[in-house]
């Protein structure tokens, strides 16, 4: 487990365990992207030459044919065995072109990303502190709390639709577990996690024979009876794991002050979900890992830290990382890639990322 955050200024922490490739559950028939409404999508896999795509993009820009220019630059990223320098040039052109090209505004035409949202109504938990005293807490997600969580998920879904150029939509299915949760996973630093292996019995009825792309579990950690439960992070993310039927998993030790001051509603969910997206494109669809950066790679303007995204700098006047997430979703990830997004690889079919691998 690692403690990852874009910068020390970032007000919440996250945990990325997406490297658990051995736990990934693949297979199953993925839905085909709807090709007819979107002429810029490719119906079949096709290896392209980056120099040829670049030439077509520049010609289209000269003719002020912005849709064709955007499509050609996107091909450099999603269908060409390009170098990072070639992809960087493509991203530099894609950024201004996004604003000049119409996006899909009809959610019905977007590819669904199926999200199960599980709200654990009550936490009835106890632990022994360092002094040997027993600490007992009871935390209940009230009607107002639930409304706030549902609003966060709705905002998250709107961000996904908007920042994927309308190519992906969140289909959220809400479930509430009324039986009190009595166990949390103890960590070595005195904190406790709503770990998936402990939540699995309660989640099982909701995931059996119902394939999901993401499962999000909310457990309240503050307020009500007793002190706040010590939490190691604001939220934590896994890649595809068996505990939730092969979906990605986000566990949220929820506090009533989410989102933090200055942050966008749904921002925490976007940050955690982008870890799954990063993992999914590399491990499910097999795109080169360098194409999609981690959502922890944000830098403040002028910052030179190792591992940060050099193309984006958050201004000191900004109170949120949503600008960086927009950069990931609009500049690094193409509309074609969004149209293919799935946590379950199509069985028996070539994967789009395979065409980008160098031939031996």
RODO-2510 file (C-alpha; in nm, 4 decimals, decimal comma):
residues 360
     n   res          X          Y          Z
     1     x     0,0000     0,0000     0,0000
     2     x     0,1316     0,3422    -0,0848
     3     x     0,0376     0,6913     0,0202
     4     x    -0,0104     0,8790    -0,3046
     5     x    -0,1187     1,2378    -0,3584
     6     x    -0,0570     1,4776    -0,6475
     7     x     0,1288     1,7264    -0,4258
     8     x     0,1661     1,7990    -0,0538
     9     x    -0,0951     2,0705    -0,1075
    10     x    -0,3565     1,8151    -0,2029
    11     x    -0,6095     1,7936     0,0821
    12     x    -0,6928     1,4284     0,0469
    13     x    -0,4922     1,1123     0,0105
    14     x    -0,5580     0,8083    -0,1965
    15     x    -0,4368     0,4537    -0,2251
    16     x    -0,3724     0,2809    -0,5548
    17     x    -0,3529    -0,0965    -0,5494
    18     x    -0,4197    -0,1344    -0,9181
    19     x    -0,0994    -0,3330    -0,9603
    20     x    -0,2847    -0,6372    -0,8318
    21     x    -0,2942    -0,7814    -1,1812
    22     x    -0,2991    -1,1338    -1,0390
    23     x    -0,6416    -1,0590    -0,8909
    24     x    -0,7868    -0,9256    -1,2140
    25     x    -1,0924    -1,0993    -1,3503
    26     x    -1,1065    -1,0757    -1,7292
    27     x    -1,3295    -1,2268    -1,9900
    28     x    -1,6937    -1,1779    -2,0690
    29     x    -1,8395    -1,0069    -2,3700
    30     x    -1,7965    -0,6317    -2,3691
    31     x    -2,0434    -0,4072    -2,5455
    32     x    -1,9350    -0,2821    -2,8856
    33     x    -1,9091     0,0953    -2,9171
    34     x    -2,1919     0,2485    -3,1155
    35     x    -2,0175     0,3384    -3,4392
    36     x    -2,2936     0,4924    -3,6488
    37     x    -2,3497     0,8181    -3,4548
    38     x    -1,9751     0,8876    -3,4316
    39     x    -1,7894     0,8894    -3,7656
    40     x    -1,4578     0,9615    -3,5920
    41     x    -1,4585     0,6162    -3,4293
    42     x    -1,2956     0,3158    -3,5948
    43     x    -1,5122     0,0110    -3,6494
    44     x    -1,2087    -0,2195    -3,6667
    45     x    -0,8555    -0,2256    -3,5311
    46     x    -0,6149    -0,0662    -3,7708
    47     x    -0,2452     0,0137    -3,7319
    48     x    -0,1648     0,3596    -3,8631
    49     x     0,1526     0,5521    -3,9377
    50     x     0,2094     0,8482    -3,7028
    51     x     0,3765     1,0575    -3,9731
    52     x     0,0813     1,0016    -4,2064
    53     x    -0,1714     1,0926    -3,9347
    54     x     0,0318     1,4019    -3,8460
    55     x     0,0351     1,5117    -4,2088
    56     x    -0,3417     1,4705    -4,2405
    57     x    -0,3951     1,6597    -3,9150
    58     x    -0,1836     1,9562    -4,0273
    59     x    -0,3587     1,9670    -4,3646
    60     x    -0,6984     1,9670    -4,1909
    61     x    -0,5888     2,2459    -3,9578
    62     x    -0,4735     2,4539    -4,2538
    63     x    -0,8171     2,4040    -4,4118
    64     x    -0,9807     2,4859    -4,0763
    65     x    -1,1471     2,1465    -4,0821
    66     x    -1,1368     2,1149    -3,7040
    67     x    -1,3234     1,7815    -3,6680
    68     x    -1,0900     1,6080    -3,9156
    69     x    -0,7853     1,7642    -3,7531
    70     x    -0,8904     1,6474    -3,4070
    71     x    -0,9594     1,2957    -3,5318
    72     x    -0,6225     1,2702    -3,7073
    73     x    -0,4303     1,3891    -3,4009
    74     x    -0,6252     1,1428    -3,1831
    75     x    -0,5194     0,8604    -3,4174
    76     x    -0,1569     0,9378    -3,3328
    77     x    -0,2369     0,8450    -2,9737
    78     x    -0,4835     0,5584    -3,0064
    79     x    -0,3873     0,3808    -3,3306
    80     x    -0,0229     0,4621    -3,4031
    81     x     0,2874     0,3014    -3,2514
    82     x     0,4025     0,6558    -3,1704
    83     x     0,6875     0,7846    -2,9570
    84     x     0,6174     0,9935    -2,6487
    85     x     0,7404     1,2993    -2,8395
    86     x     0,4850     1,2312    -3,1149
    87     x     0,2081     1,1838    -2,8595
    88     x     0,3099     1,5044    -2,6814
    89     x     0,2843     1,6977    -3,0075
    90     x    -0,0588     1,5449    -3,0687
    91     x    -0,1769     1,6452    -2,7200
    92     x    -0,0593     2,0014    -2,7750
    93     x    -0,2823     2,0219    -3,0840
    94     x    -0,5733     1,8297    -2,9315
    95     x    -0,6105     2,0701    -2,6389
    96     x    -0,7239     2,3765    -2,8422
    97     x    -0,9147     2,1642    -3,0931
    98     x    -1,1458     2,0187    -2,8257
    99     x    -1,3118     2,3570    -2,7848
   100     x    -1,3720     2,3836    -3,1600
   101     x    -1,5374     2,0467    -3,2123
   102     x    -1,8900     1,9562    -3,1034
   103     x    -1,9215     1,6889    -2,8359
   104     x    -2,1881     1,4270    -2,7960
   105     x    -2,4660     1,5769    -2,5835
   106     x    -2,6923     1,2706    -2,5798
   107     x    -2,6187     1,0365    -2,2859
   108     x    -2,8115     0,7592    -2,4623
   109     x    -2,5386     0,7454    -2,7275
   110     x    -2,2575     0,7195    -2,4727
   111     x    -2,0985     0,3941    -2,3631
   112     x    -2,2235     0,2948    -2,0152
   113     x    -1,9825     0,2549    -1,7241
   114     x    -2,1756     0,0552    -1,4659
   115     x    -2,1216     0,1675    -1,1081
   116     x    -2,2617     0,0012    -0,7981
   117     x    -2,2817     0,2470    -0,5065
   118     x    -2,3234     0,0788    -0,1688
   119     x    -2,4029     0,2922     0,1364
   120     x    -2,3481     0,1228     0,4729
   121     x    -2,6114     0,2881     0,6861
   122     x    -2,4548     0,2214     1,0247
   123     x    -2,1083     0,1532     1,1624
   124     x    -2,1110    -0,0124     1,5061
   125     x    -1,7437    -0,0640     1,5777
   126     x    -1,4976    -0,0786     1,8663
   127     x    -1,1222    -0,1016     1,9098
   128     x    -0,8630    -0,0848     2,1850
   129     x    -0,6370     0,2215     2,1863
   130     x    -0,2693     0,2375     2,2832
   131     x    -0,3620     0,2889     2,6484
   132     x    -0,5636    -0,0313     2,6466
   133     x    -0,8970     0,1504     2,6647
   134     x    -1,1882     0,0229     2,4598
   135     x    -1,3270     0,2800     2,2168
   136     x    -1,6813     0,2300     2,0912
   137     x    -1,8425     0,4248     1,8098
   138     x    -2,1744     0,4301     1,6326
   139     x    -2,2007     0,6278     1,3096
   140     x    -2,5218     0,6521     1,1118
   141     x    -2,5624     0,7882     0,7608
   142     x    -2,8691     1,0053     0,7947
   143     x    -3,1151     1,0966     0,5224
   144     x    -2,9247     1,4227     0,4705
   145     x    -2,5929     1,2355     0,4598
   146     x    -2,7304     0,9957     0,2015
   147     x    -2,8586     1,2856    -0,0068
   148     x    -2,5104     1,4379    -0,0007
   149     x    -2,3469     1,1107    -0,1091
   150     x    -2,5967     1,0642    -0,3900
   151     x    -2,5286     1,4216    -0,5010
   152     x    -2,1545     1,3530    -0,5076
   153     x    -2,2035     1,0453    -0,7247
   154     x    -2,4360     1,2377    -0,9562
   155     x    -2,1738     1,5135    -0,9901
   156     x    -1,9074     1,2491    -1,0551
   157     x    -2,1209     1,1084    -1,3362
   158     x    -2,1651     1,4525    -1,4890
   159     x    -1,7885     1,5094    -1,4812
   160     x    -1,7295     1,1754    -1,6539
   161     x    -1,9790     1,2501    -1,9311
   162     x    -1,8539     1,6037    -1,9881
   163     x    -1,4809     1,5306    -1,9764
   164     x    -1,5053     1,2210    -2,1977
   165     x    -1,6588     1,4402    -2,4717
   166     x    -1,9882     1,2630    -2,4092
   167     x    -1,8444     0,9222    -2,4995
   168     x    -1,8885     0,7605    -2,1564
   169     x    -2,1710     0,7810    -1,9065
   170     x    -2,1955     0,6560    -1,5497
   171     x    -2,4868     0,4234    -1,4813
   172     x    -2,5156     0,4339    -1,1023
   173     x    -2,7113     0,1732    -0,9074
   174     x    -2,7566     0,2668    -0,5396
   175     x    -2,7949     0,0085    -0,2641
   176     x    -2,8214     0,0679     0,1111
   177     x    -2,7069    -0,1895     0,3660
   178     x    -2,9134    -0,1461     0,6809
   179     x    -2,7388    -0,4137     0,8890
   180     x    -2,4668    -0,2504     1,1023
   181     x    -2,1084    -0,2951     0,9894
   182     x    -1,9087    -0,4216     1,2884
   183     x    -1,5656    -0,4911     1,1392
   184     x    -1,2971    -0,2719     0,9865
   185     x    -0,9462    -0,3713     0,8830
   186     x    -0,6755    -0,2570     1,1325
   187     x    -0,3651    -0,1015     0,9783
   188     x    -0,0221    -0,0903     1,1408
   189     x    -0,0433     0,2861     1,1986
   190     x    -0,3536     0,2683     1,4173
   191     x    -0,6027     0,3434     1,1415
   192     x    -0,8894     0,1327     1,0107
   193     x    -1,0041     0,0588     0,6559
   194     x    -1,3394    -0,0589     0,5103
   195     x    -1,1474    -0,3285     0,3230
   196     x    -1,3221    -0,5259     0,0470
   197     x    -1,2692    -0,8673     0,2052
   198     x    -1,4678    -0,7498     0,5087
   199     x    -1,7423    -0,5841     0,3051
   200     x    -1,7761    -0,8724     0,0618
   201     x    -2,0538    -1,0641     0,2489
   202     x    -2,2757    -0,7563     0,2390
   203     x    -2,1832    -0,6774    -0,1209
   204     x    -2,2328    -1,0289    -0,2547
   205     x    -2,6112    -1,0039    -0,3161
   206     x    -2,5579    -0,6906    -0,5246
   207     x    -2,2774    -0,8200    -0,7460
   208     x    -2,3815    -1,1791    -0,8055
   209     x    -2,4491    -1,2291    -1,1771
   210     x    -2,4479    -0,8517    -1,2261
   211     x    -2,1254    -0,7396    -1,3942
   212     x    -2,0104    -0,3949    -1,2858
   213     x    -1,7204    -0,1764    -1,3876
   214     x    -1,6828    -0,0030    -1,0513
   215     x    -1,8098    -0,0603    -0,6978
   216     x    -1,7981     0,2289    -0,4492
   217     x    -1,8600     0,1638    -0,0781
   218     x    -1,9307     0,4478     0,1666
   219     x    -1,8850     0,3966     0,5428
   220     x    -1,9318     0,6916     0,7783
   221     x    -1,6330     0,7702     1,0029
   222     x    -1,7211     1,0913     1,1883
   223     x    -1,9923     1,2463     1,4037
   224     x    -2,2643     1,0743     1,6078
   225     x    -2,1567     0,8579     1,9037
   226     x    -1,7896     0,8359     1,9934
   227     x    -1,4767     0,9900     1,8384
   228     x    -1,3951     0,9895     1,4702
   229     x    -1,2651     0,6566     1,3449
   230     x    -0,8969     0,6983     1,2478
   231     x    -0,8779     0,6735     0,8674
   232     x    -0,5573     0,6188     0,6654
   233     x    -0,6874     0,8089     0,3615
   234     x    -0,9843     0,9966     0,2253
   235     x    -1,0548     0,7159    -0,0214
   236     x    -0,8731     0,4134    -0,1620
   237     x    -0,8805     0,2398    -0,4973
   238     x    -0,8213    -0,1109    -0,6296
   239     x    -0,8051    -0,2312    -0,9851
   240     x    -1,0175    -0,5285    -1,0901
   241     x    -1,0544    -0,7618    -0,7886
   242     x    -1,2445    -1,0837    -0,7219
   243     x    -1,4037    -0,9528    -0,4027
   244     x    -1,6417    -0,7471    -0,6165
   245     x    -1,6729    -0,9781    -0,9142
   246     x    -1,3904    -0,8300    -1,1182
   247     x    -1,4991    -0,4675    -1,0899
   248     x    -1,2720    -0,1907    -0,9752
   249     x    -1,3292    -0,1043    -0,6109
   250     x    -1,3304     0,2290    -0,4272
   251     x    -1,3659     0,2322    -0,0497
   252     x    -1,4604     0,5615     0,1137
   253     x    -1,4285     0,6193     0,4896
   254     x    -1,6838     0,8953     0,4458
   255     x    -1,6775     1,2199     0,6438
   256     x    -1,9522     1,4786     0,6448
   257     x    -1,7124     1,7568     0,5357
   258     x    -1,6617     1,6072     0,1879
   259     x    -1,6010     1,7723    -0,0518
   260     x    -1,3300     1,9819     0,1111
   261     x    -1,3506     2,3627     0,0824
   262     x    -1,2752     2,4770    -0,2698
   263     x    -1,3110     2,1321    -0,4258
   264     x    -1,5738     2,0412    -0,6812
   265     x    -1,8573     1,8136    -0,5812
   266     x    -1,7709     1,4652    -0,7045
   267     x    -1,4001     1,5488    -0,7301
   268     x    -1,2898     1,2791    -0,4865
   269     x    -1,4793     1,0152    -0,6836
   270     x    -1,3254     1,1391    -1,0106
   271     x    -0,9742     1,1204    -0,8632
   272     x    -1,0194     0,7645    -0,7384
   273     x    -1,1988     0,6461    -1,0518
   274     x    -0,9183     0,7826    -1,2710
   275     x    -0,6819     0,5406    -1,0964
   276     x    -0,9032     0,2590    -1,2237
   277     x    -0,9143     0,4176    -1,5698
   278     x    -0,5351     0,4397    -1,5778
   279     x    -0,5101     0,0733    -1,4740
   280     x    -0,7845    -0,0361    -1,7127
   281     x    -0,6333     0,1151    -2,0269
   282     x    -0,2947    -0,0430    -1,9509
   283     x    -0,4039    -0,3835    -1,8171
   284     x    -0,7429    -0,4536    -1,9757
   285     x    -0,7199    -0,2820    -2,3163
   286     x    -0,3369    -0,3011    -2,3194
   287     x    -0,2579     0,0498    -2,4312
   288     x     0,0979     0,1609    -2,3497
   289     x     0,0942     0,2665    -1,9861
   290     x     0,2614     0,5973    -2,0702
   291     x    -0,0468     0,7200    -2,2581
   292     x    -0,2583     0,7771    -1,9455
   293     x    -0,0958     0,9403    -1,6398
   294     x    -0,1977     0,8682    -1,2836
   295     x    -0,4339     1,1162    -1,1194
   296     x    -0,1608     1,1603    -0,8563
   297     x     0,0712     1,3209    -1,1140
   298     x    -0,0616     1,6747    -1,0813
   299     x     0,1873     1,9556    -1,0244
   300     x     0,1541     2,3059    -0,8999
   301     x     0,2637     2,5693    -1,1502
   302     x     0,6437     2,5891    -1,1559
   303     x     0,6877     2,2653    -0,9618
   304     x     0,9554     2,0288    -1,0888
   305     x     0,8910     1,7190    -0,8790
   306     x     0,9815     1,3828    -1,0249
   307     x     0,6901     1,1881    -1,1635
   308     x     0,4624     1,4836    -1,2156
   309     x     0,2838     1,5653    -1,5409
   310     x     0,5026     1,8247    -1,7107
   311     x     0,2237     1,9501    -1,9372
   312     x    -0,0044     2,0754    -1,6613
   313     x     0,0544     2,3155    -1,3745
   314     x    -0,2155     2,4058    -1,1279
   315     x    -0,2227     2,7792    -1,0593
   316     x    -0,2058     2,8986    -0,6991
   317     x    -0,5424     3,0657    -0,7495
   318     x    -0,7045     2,7283    -0,8199
   319     x    -0,8567     2,5468    -0,5235
   320     x    -0,9247     2,2208    -0,7033
   321     x    -0,7469     1,9568    -0,9128
   322     x    -1,0324     1,9354    -1,1627
   323     x    -0,8264     2,1212    -1,4236
   324     x    -0,5653     1,8462    -1,4081
   325     x    -0,8304     1,5749    -1,4344
   326     x    -0,9686     1,7551    -1,7394
   327     x    -0,6173     1,7471    -1,8885
   328     x    -0,5983     1,3699    -1,8368
   329     x    -0,9446     1,2994    -1,9726
   330     x    -0,9418     1,5355    -2,2707
   331     x    -0,5770     1,5560    -2,3776
   332     x    -0,4354     1,2125    -2,2920
   333     x    -0,7423     0,9957    -2,3568
   334     x    -0,9086     1,0056    -2,6978
   335     x    -1,2756     0,9713    -2,7845
   336     x    -1,1942     0,6360    -2,9429
   337     x    -1,0416     0,5150    -2,6170
   338     x    -1,3417     0,6331    -2,4155
   339     x    -1,5701     0,4458    -2,6543
   340     x    -1,3794     0,1234    -2,5732
   341     x    -1,3577     0,1693    -2,1954
   342     x    -1,4460    -0,1429    -1,9947
   343     x    -1,3195    -0,3308    -1,6907
   344     x    -1,3719    -0,6607    -1,8743
   345     x    -1,1712    -0,7399    -2,1848
   346     x    -1,3702    -0,8781    -2,4783
   347     x    -1,3145    -1,2531    -2,4874
   348     x    -1,1430    -1,3864    -2,7985
   349     x    -1,0975    -1,0495    -2,9645
   350     x    -0,7821    -0,8494    -3,0393
   351     x    -0,7351    -0,5641    -2,7942
   352     x    -0,6922    -0,2082    -2,9214
   353     x    -0,3678    -0,1479    -2,7365
   354     x    -0,2047    -0,4473    -2,8974
   355     x    -0,1761    -0,2665    -3,2300
   356     x     0,0501    -0,0100    -3,0638
   357     x     0,3085    -0,2613    -2,9443
   358     x     0,6338    -0,2780    -3,1411
   359     x     0,6591    -0,5834    -3,3633
   360     x     0,9361    -0,8307    -3,2751
***
